[in-house]
Amino acid sequence: MSLLVQKYGGTSVGSIERIEAVAEKVIGYREQGNDMVVVVSAMSGETNRLAALAQEINPRANGRELDVLLTTGEQVTIALLSMAFEKRGYAAKSYTGGQVRITTDSAHNKARIKSIDNENIQRDLDSGHIVVVAGFQGIDEHGNITTLGRGGSDTTGVALAAALKADECQIFTDVDGVYTTDPRVEPDARRLKAISFEEMLEMASLGSKVLQIRAVEFAQKYQVPLRVLSSFEEGEGTLITTEYEVEDIMEQALISGIAFNRDEAQLTINGVADTPGIAYQILGPISDANIEVDMILQNVSADGSTDFTFTVHRNDYETAFASLQKTAESLDAREVSGNNRIVKISIVGVGMRSHAGIASRMFEYLAKEGINILMISTSEIKVSVVVDEKYLELGVRALHEGFDLTQEG
C-alpha cells in the first residue's frame, strides 16, 4: 500500500461541483489501495475576496489579523471536501494547519515551516480515514495562526509528504504537467515526462509559474518525488525527481526547457571610477530600498572608467532609477539610463554540464532571427539572455525549434 499526498489548488475546488469531482478523483486513488492525504487551497477567488474586505476595513491591518482572516478560506474547503467523502461512505477528517500542528516561525503572511507533528494524521490513516488538510497555513510557537505566503499550499503538500514519508506528492492544477515552454507562446511545446529538481528550480526562478520555488526546494531537500497533474483530465503528468531517476525514465536531453520573464527592467550608470567598492556604492542603495537585483554587467571603458548595468523587476524600475540618479550625483557619473521594455529568455538543462557549445548554439539561433542580445548570464545548467521585449515570442520559438524540443528526449 502506498501513501499519496495530493494537493488541489483553488481552481480545482472553485465550486461545489468541482469539490465533488475532487472527492471522486481521490476515491479513485483510494480504491487502488492507497492511503490518502489531501491538501486543499481556498476556493478560487476567495483569498482575494477576503483580502479586499481587509483592505476596505483597514488598509494597514496588522499581519496577525490578516492571517486569521485569510486562513478561513481553506477552512471552508476542508470541511466541504470532508463532507463530500462522508456522503460517499468514506471516513474522512479535516485539519487546519494548527490542528495538525504545522509549526512555523512568526513571520506573518510569509511564514516558514519549522516542524510538523504527524502523529494525529498517522493515527487517522491507520484507522482508515482520508485526511484533509488546509494548505497555506500553520501556527507559531505562541499559538498564533500564520500563513506561508504565495504558493503556500504547494509547500504544505510537500512538507506533509516529507513528514509522513509519502511515496509521492501530487500537485493537481489546471495544467497537465511541466512543458518545454509556455504552450501559449509556442504551440508545439511538449509535456515532459520527467524533470530534475535542479531544472525545475531554475525554471521556476526564471519565470515558469507551474510550481512555487519554495515547494520545489523543500521537495529537493527531503527527496520527495513531486508529480504535476491536471485536475480536469487524465494523464501521467510530469514527475519531478532526482537527476538520476530522470535518466532512468528517459534519455537526458541537452535542454529540458525554455523559461522567460516579461517583468524585467534594465538600468545603467556610465562613467564611474573603476575602484574597489564601486559595485557596493551603486547597489547598496538599491538593496536598502528592498529591490532585488537579477543580472549584473560591468565594463571598463578605454578611459579607465566603468559602466555598470543591472536588471530589476519592472515594478521596481521607477524607484531604482530615482535611487541610481542620486548615486550618480554622489559619484560624479557621466550618465544614467534605463530600459523597462526588455525580457529575459533562458534555456535550462542538466545536459549542459557534459556538452560544450550550448551557449554558442543559443546565440546562433537568436542571431539568425536578427535578435540582438543585451545581457548574458550563465550558470552550470542555464543560460539567460536579455533582449528587447518585442522579440520574446520569436526568440522562444527560435530556441525551441533550434534545440529540437518538440522531439521526445
C-alpha positions in Angstrom: 0.0 0.0 0.0 1.3 3.4 -1.0 0.8 6.8 0.8 0.0 9.6 -1.5 -0.3 13.3 -0.6 -2.3 15.2 -3.1 -2.7 19.0 -3.3 -5.6 20.7 -5.1 -5.5 24.4 -5.9 -8.2 27.0 -5.8 -9.3 26.4 -9.4 -9.7 22.7 -8.7 -12.0 23.4 -5.8 -13.6 26.5 -7.2 -17.2 25.4 -6.9 -19.3 22.7 -5.2 -19.3 20.7 -8.5 -15.5 20.8 -8.6 -15.2 19.8 -4.9 -17.5 16.8 -5.7 -15.2 16.0 -8.6 -12.1 16.1 -6.4 -13.8 13.7 -4.0 -14.4 11.3 -6.8 -10.8 11.6 -8.1 -9.4 11.0 -4.6 -11.7 8.0 -4.0 -10.4 6.5 -7.3 -6.9 6.6 -5.9 -8.1 5.2 -2.6 -9.8 2.3 -4.3 -6.4 1.4 -5.9 -5.2 0.7 -2.4 -3.5 4.0 -1.5 -3.7 5.8 1.8 -4.7 9.4 1.0 -3.8 12.8 2.5 -5.4 15.7 0.6 -4.2 19.3 0.9 -6.5 22.0 -0.5 -6.5 25.7 -1.1 -9.3 28.1 -0.6 -11.9 28.2 -3.4 -10.8 30.2 -6.4 -11.1 33.9 -5.7 -11.8 33.5 -2.0 -8.5 34.7 -0.7 -8.6 37.8 -2.9 -12.1 38.5 -1.7 -11.1 38.2 2.0 -8.0 40.4 1.3 -10.3 43.0 -0.3 -12.5 43.0 2.8 -9.5 43.7 5.0 -8.4 46.5 2.7 -11.8 48.1 2.9 -11.8 48.0 6.7 -8.1 48.9 7.3 -5.5 49.2 4.5 -2.8 48.9 7.2 -4.2 45.9 9.1 -1.5 44.0 11.0 -0.2 40.7 9.7 -1.5 38.6 12.6 -5.2 39.6 11.9 -4.7 39.3 8.2 -3.6 35.7 8.7 -6.6 35.0 11.0 -8.8 36.2 8.2 -7.2 34.7 5.2 -7.0 31.1 6.6 -10.7 30.9 6.9 -10.9 30.3 3.1 -9.1 26.9 3.4 -11.1 26.0 6.5 -14.3 26.2 4.4 -12.8 23.9 1.7 -11.5 21.2 4.0 -14.9 20.9 5.7 -16.8 20.7 2.4 -14.5 18.2 0.9 -14.7 16.0 4.0 -18.5 16.2 3.8 -18.2 15.0 0.2 -16.2 12.0 1.3 -18.6 11.1 4.1 -21.6 11.4 1.7 -19.9 8.7 -0.4 -19.4 6.4 2.6 -15.7 7.1 3.3 -14.5 8.1 6.7 -12.7 11.5 6.5 -11.3 14.0 8.9 -10.3 17.6 8.3 -7.4 19.5 9.9 -6.4 23.2 9.9 -2.7 23.8 9.9 -2.8 24.5 13.7 -4.7 21.3 14.3 -2.1 19.2 12.5 0.5 21.3 14.3 2.4 22.6 11.4 4.7 24.8 13.4 6.2 27.9 11.6 8.2 31.0 12.5 6.3 34.2 13.4 6.7 36.0 10.1 3.1 36.7 9.4 2.0 36.5 5.7 5.2 34.8 4.7 6.0 32.2 7.5 8.4 29.3 7.1 7.7 25.8 8.2 9.9 24.7 11.2 8.3 21.3 12.0 5.3 19.1 11.5 3.7 16.8 14.1 2.4 13.9 12.0 1.0 11.9 15.0 -2.7 12.8 14.5 -2.6 12.3 10.8 -0.8 8.9 11.0 -3.3 7.7 13.6 -6.2 8.6 11.3 -4.6 7.0 8.3 -4.1 3.8 10.3 -7.8 3.8 11.2 -8.8 4.1 7.5 -9.6 7.8 7.2 -9.0 10.0 4.3 -7.2 13.0 5.8 -7.9 16.5 4.5 -5.5 19.3 5.4 -5.8 23.1 4.9 -2.9 24.3 2.8 -1.1 27.7 3.1 -1.2 27.9 6.9 0.4 26.9 10.2 0.8 28.1 13.8 3.8 29.7 15.5 5.2 28.8 18.9 2.9 31.3 20.6 -0.2 29.8 19.1 -0.8 32.5 16.5 -2.2 31.5 13.1 0.3 32.1 10.3 0.2 31.9 6.5 3.0 30.7 4.2 2.7 33.3 1.5 2.2 32.9 -2.2 2.2 29.2 -3.3 2.0 28.1 0.4 -0.4 25.2 -0.3 2.2 23.6 -2.6 4.7 23.9 0.3 2.2 22.4 2.7 1.7 19.4 0.5 5.4 18.8 0.0 6.2 19.3 3.7 3.5 16.9 4.8 4.8 14.3 2.2 8.2 14.7 3.7 7.0 14.3 7.3 4.8 11.3 6.5 7.5 9.8 4.2 4.9 9.6 1.5 5.6 7.7 -1.7 4.7 10.7 -3.8 3.4 14.2 -3.6 1.0 15.0 -6.4 0.2 18.6 -7.3 -3.1 18.9 -9.2 -3.6 22.1 -11.1 -5.2 23.5 -14.3 -2.3 22.3 -16.5 -1.4 18.6 -17.1 2.3 18.9 -16.4 5.5 20.8 -17.0 6.1 21.8 -20.6 9.3 22.6 -22.6 8.0 26.2 -22.6 4.7 28.0 -22.3 2.3 26.5 -24.9 0.6 29.9 -25.3 3.9 31.2 -26.8 5.0 28.0 -28.6 2.0 25.8 -29.6 4.4 22.9 -30.3 5.6 22.9 -26.7 5.8 19.3 -25.3 4.9 18.0 -21.9 7.9 16.5 -20.1 7.6 13.0 -18.6 10.2 13.9 -16.0 12.5 16.8 -15.0 15.1 17.1 -12.2 14.7 19.1 -9.1 17.5 21.4 -10.2 16.0 22.1 -13.6 12.6 22.7 -12.1 14.1 25.2 -9.6 15.8 27.1 -12.4 12.5 27.0 -14.5 10.5 28.3 -11.5 13.1 31.1 -10.7 13.2 32.1 -14.3 9.5 32.7 -14.8 7.7 29.3 -15.1 4.6 29.5 -13.0 3.7 25.8 -12.7 5.2 25.4 -9.2 6.4 27.7 -6.5 10.2 27.7 -5.8 9.8 27.0 -2.1 7.8 23.8 -2.7 10.5 22.5 -5.1 13.3 23.5 -2.7 11.5 21.6 0.1 11.0 18.5 -2.2 14.6 18.5 -3.2 15.9 18.9 0.4 13.8 15.9 1.6 13.9 13.9 -1.7 10.1 13.9 -2.1 9.1 12.9 -5.6 6.7 15.5 -7.0 4.2 15.0 -9.8 2.3 17.7 -11.6 -1.1 16.6 -12.9 -4.3 18.1 -14.2 -7.4 18.2 -12.1 -9.6 18.1 -15.2 -8.2 15.5 -17.4 -6.4 12.1 -17.0 -2.7 11.6 -17.7 0.6 10.8 -16.1 1.7 14.4 -15.7 5.3 15.3 -15.1 7.5 13.7 -12.4 10.0 16.0 -10.7 12.7 14.0 -9.0 16.5 13.4 -8.8 18.6 13.8 -11.9 19.5 10.1 -11.8 15.9 9.0 -11.6 15.1 11.2 -14.6 17.8 9.5 -16.6 16.3 6.1 -15.7 12.9 7.3 -17.0 14.1 8.9 -20.3 17.2 9.8 -22.2 18.5 13.1 -20.9 18.1 15.9 -23.4 20.7 18.7 -23.7 18.0 21.2 -22.9 14.9 20.4 -20.9 13.0 23.7 -21.3 12.9 27.4 -22.1 11.7 29.9 -19.5 11.1 33.6 -19.9 10.2 36.5 -17.7 8.4 39.6 -19.0 8.9 41.6 -15.8 12.4 42.8 -16.4 13.9 46.3 -16.5 17.5 47.4 -17.1 19.4 50.2 -15.5 22.9 51.6 -16.5 25.2 54.0 -14.8 28.0 55.2 -17.1 31.4 56.7 -16.3 32.1 55.9 -12.6 35.5 55.3 -11.2 36.9 51.8 -11.5 37.8 51.4 -7.8 37.3 48.8 -5.1 33.8 49.1 -3.6 32.2 50.8 -6.6 29.7 47.9 -7.0 28.6 48.3 -3.4 28.2 52.1 -3.7 25.9 51.5 -6.7 23.9 48.5 -5.5 23.9 49.3 -1.7 21.2 52.0 -2.0 19.2 49.7 -4.3 19.3 46.9 -1.7 18.4 49.3 1.0 15.2 50.1 -0.9 14.4 46.4 -0.8 14.8 46.0 -4.5 16.2 42.7 -5.8 18.9 42.8 -8.5 19.0 40.0 -11.0 21.7 40.2 -13.7 24.8 42.4 -13.5 27.2 43.5 -16.2 30.3 45.7 -15.6 32.6 47.0 -18.3 35.8 49.1 -18.1 36.0 51.8 -20.8 39.1 52.8 -22.6 39.4 55.9 -20.4 39.6 53.7 -17.3 36.1 54.4 -16.1 33.4 51.8 -15.5 29.9 51.3 -17.0 27.7 49.3 -14.7 24.4 47.7 -15.9 21.9 45.6 -13.9 18.3 44.4 -14.1 15.5 44.6 -11.6 11.8 43.7 -11.6 9.8 46.0 -13.8 7.6 47.1 -10.9 10.8 48.5 -9.1 12.0 50.3 -12.2 11.0 53.9 -11.2 12.2 53.6 -7.6 15.5 52.0 -8.7 16.0 54.7 -11.4 15.5 57.5 -8.9 17.9 55.9 -6.5 20.5 55.4 -9.2 20.3 59.1 -10.2 21.1 60.1 -6.6 24.0 57.7 -6.6 25.2 59.1 -9.9 25.4 62.6 -8.5 27.4 61.5 -5.5 29.8 59.5 -7.7 30.0 62.2 -10.4 28.9 59.7 -13.0 28.6 60.7 -16.6 25.1 59.4 -17.3 22.2 57.2 -16.0 19.9 55.4 -18.5 17.2 52.8 -18.3 15.0 50.5 -20.3 11.8 48.9 -19.0 10.9 47.2 -22.3 13.1 44.2 -22.0 12.6 40.5 -21.3 14.7 37.6 -20.2 14.8 34.3 -22.1 16.6 31.3 -20.6 17.5 27.8 -21.6 17.7 25.2 -18.9 19.1 21.7 -18.9 21.4 19.5 -16.8 22.8 18.2 -20.2 24.8 21.4 -20.3 27.2 20.0 -17.8 28.6 17.4 -20.2 28.2 19.2 -23.5 30.2 22.2 -24.7 28.9 24.8 -27.1 25.3 25.0 -25.8 25.5 28.8 -25.2 27.0 29.4 -28.7 24.2 27.5 -30.3 21.7 29.6 -28.4 23.4 32.8 -29.6 23.4 31.4 -33.2 19.7 30.6 -33.2 18.9 34.1 -31.9 21.3 35.8 -34.4 19.6 34.0 -37.4 16.4 35.8 -36.4 18.1 39.2 -36.1 17.7 39.3 -32.3 20.3 41.4 -30.5 21.4 40.2 -27.1 21.7 43.0 -24.5 23.0 41.0 -21.5 24.1 37.4 -20.8 24.1 35.4 -17.6 25.1 31.7 -17.2 25.2 29.0 -14.5 26.0 25.3 -14.6 22.7 24.3 -16.1 21.2 27.5 -17.6 22.0 30.4 -20.0 19.9 33.6 -19.8 19.8 36.5 -22.2 18.1 39.9 -22.1 16.5 41.1 -25.3 14.0 43.7 -26.4 10.5 42.7 -25.4 9.3 42.7 -29.0 11.5 39.6 -29.6 10.1 37.5 -26.8 7.9 35.1 -28.8 10.2 35.0 -31.8 13.2 34.2 -29.6 11.4 31.4 -27.6 10.1 29.8 -30.8 13.6 30.0 -32.5 15.2 28.3 -29.5 12.5 25.7 -29.2 13.0 24.7 -32.8 16.8 25.0 -32.7 17.1 22.6 -29.8 14.5 20.2 -31.2 12.3 20.4 -28.1 9.3 19.1 -29.9 11.1 15.8 -30.1 10.9 13.2 -27.3 14.1 13.3 -25.2 
